[in-house]
Structure formats: structure tokens, C-alpha cells
Amino acid sequence: MLSTWSILALGFTLGLKHALDADHLAAVTAIASERKGVLRASLVGALWGAGHTVALLAAGVAVIVLHLEISARVAAGLEFAVALAVRTLAALFTLGLGLLMAYELGRGHGLRL
């Protein structure tokens, strides 16, 4: 049987892997790059992480305290919602990049990527 510490270590490791996924890095980078200075950009990243932590902690505590079980159907629905959000963000990014390229071409600057 797994000890409490090994379960916590596994959760931390999986959370760290999740936090370093491309979608998270792209989102934090996009938001932080709009801030001037390393301190402000770091604060954005820290607040992003804190927001994720609070949301997951609240959900986890609710599941444990209320003895809830997440059905496979609900889990699949949540996964679909996340996939839809990621695809929407990717589409908006692609659209924005296309508009930026069209703008630069219209100004006669050519493509400088």
C-alpha cells in the first residue's frame, strides 16, 4: 500500500509535469510578455500558479469532505471542455497571427517571423 508521502510526491510530480505542458507555458508566456519587467512578468506567473492551486485544492477538498465520486461520464465531459478551450485558444492565436502577418504585408514590410 502506498504511503501518504508517496501519494503526495506522485501528485506533486504529475502536477509539475502538467504545469510544464506546452499549453500552460504558451498561455503564461503570452500573458507575461505583455508586462514590463521581470518582476511583473514573474508576478503574473506566480498568480497563474496560485490560481490553479486554489482551484484544484478547493475541488479536491470538496471531493474528499463530501465523499464525492467523479463518474467516467463527468470526467469525459470535463476533458472535452478543456480540449475545446485549448482548441479555441489555438484558433484565436492562429487568427491573430494571420491578421498580424496581413497587416505587415499591407505595410510593405514583408514577412519577418
C-alpha positions as CSV (number, residue, x, y, z in Angstrom):
1,M,0.0,0.0,0.0
2,L,1.2,3.5,-0.8
3,S,2.2,5.9,2.0
4,T,0.8,9.4,2.3
5,W,4.1,10.8,1.3
6,S,4.5,8.7,-1.8
7,I,1.0,9.8,-2.9
8,L,1.8,13.4,-2.3
9,A,5.1,13.1,-4.1
10,L,3.3,11.5,-7.1
11,G,0.7,14.2,-7.1
12,F,3.4,16.9,-7.0
13,T,5.3,15.3,-9.8
14,L,2.3,14.9,-12.0
15,G,1.2,18.5,-11.2
16,L,4.7,19.7,-12.2
17,K,4.6,17.8,-15.4
18,H,1.1,19.3,-16.1
19,A,2.3,22.8,-15.3
20,L,5.2,22.5,-17.8
21,D,2.9,21.3,-20.7
22,A,3.1,23.4,-23.8
23,D,-0.4,24.9,-23.4
24,H,0.4,26.2,-20.0
25,L,3.8,27.6,-21.0
26,A,2.3,29.3,-24.0
27,A,-0.5,30.8,-22.1
28,V,1.7,32.1,-19.3
29,T,4.3,33.3,-21.7
30,A,1.7,35.2,-23.8
31,I,0.3,36.9,-20.7
32,A,3.6,37.6,-19.0
33,S,5.2,39.0,-22.2
34,E,2.7,41.9,-22.1
35,R,4.2,43.1,-18.7
36,K,7.2,45.3,-18.5
37,G,10.0,44.0,-16.4
38,V,10.9,40.6,-15.0
39,L,9.2,41.3,-11.6
40,R,5.8,42.0,-13.1
41,A,6.1,39.0,-15.5
42,S,7.1,36.8,-12.6
43,L,4.2,38.0,-10.6
44,V,1.8,37.1,-13.4
45,G,3.3,33.6,-13.5
46,A,3.0,33.3,-9.7
47,L,-0.6,34.4,-9.7
48,W,-1.4,32.0,-12.5
49,G,0.1,29.1,-10.4
50,A,-1.7,30.3,-7.3
51,G,-5.0,30.4,-9.1
52,H,-4.6,26.9,-10.3
53,T,-3.5,25.7,-6.8
54,V,-6.5,27.3,-5.1
55,A,-9.0,25.9,-7.7
56,L,-7.6,22.4,-7.5
57,L,-7.4,22.5,-3.7
58,A,-11.0,23.6,-3.4
59,A,-12.1,20.9,-5.8
60,G,-10.0,18.2,-4.0
61,V,-11.3,19.2,-0.6
62,A,-14.9,19.2,-1.8
63,V,-14.5,15.7,-3.2
64,I,-12.8,14.4,0.0
65,V,-15.1,16.1,2.5
66,L,-18.4,15.4,0.7
67,H,-17.3,11.8,-0.3
68,L,-18.0,12.6,-3.9
69,E,-17.2,10.3,-6.8
70,I,-16.5,11.7,-10.2
71,S,-18.1,9.4,-12.8
72,A,-16.5,8.5,-16.1
73,R,-19.1,10.5,-17.9
74,V,-18.4,13.7,-15.9
75,A,-14.7,13.2,-16.3
76,A,-15.1,12.8,-20.0
77,G,-17.2,15.9,-20.1
78,L,-14.6,17.9,-18.2
79,E,-11.8,16.6,-20.5
80,F,-13.9,17.7,-23.5
81,A,-14.4,21.2,-22.1
82,V,-10.6,21.5,-21.6
83,A,-9.9,20.3,-25.1
84,L,-12.5,22.8,-26.5
85,A,-10.9,25.6,-24.6
86,V,-7.4,24.7,-25.8
87,R,-8.6,24.4,-29.4
88,T,-10.4,27.8,-29.1
89,L,-7.2,29.5,-27.8
90,A,-5.2,27.9,-30.6
91,A,-7.6,29.1,-33.2
92,L,-7.6,32.6,-31.8
93,F,-3.8,32.6,-31.7
94,T,-3.7,31.5,-35.3
95,L,-6.2,34.1,-36.4
96,G,-4.3,36.8,-34.6
97,L,-1.0,35.7,-36.2
98,G,-2.7,35.7,-39.6
99,L,-4.0,39.2,-39.0
100,L,-0.6,40.4,-37.9
101,M,1.0,38.9,-41.0
102,A,-1.6,40.5,-43.3
103,Y,-1.0,43.9,-41.6
104,E,2.7,43.6,-42.0
105,L,2.4,42.6,-45.6
106,G,0.0,45.5,-46.2
107,R,2.6,47.9,-44.9
108,G,5.1,46.5,-47.3
109,H,7.4,45.1,-44.6
110,G,7.3,41.5,-45.8
111,L,7.2,38.6,-43.5
112,R,9.6,38.8,-40.6
113,L,9.0,35.8,-38.4
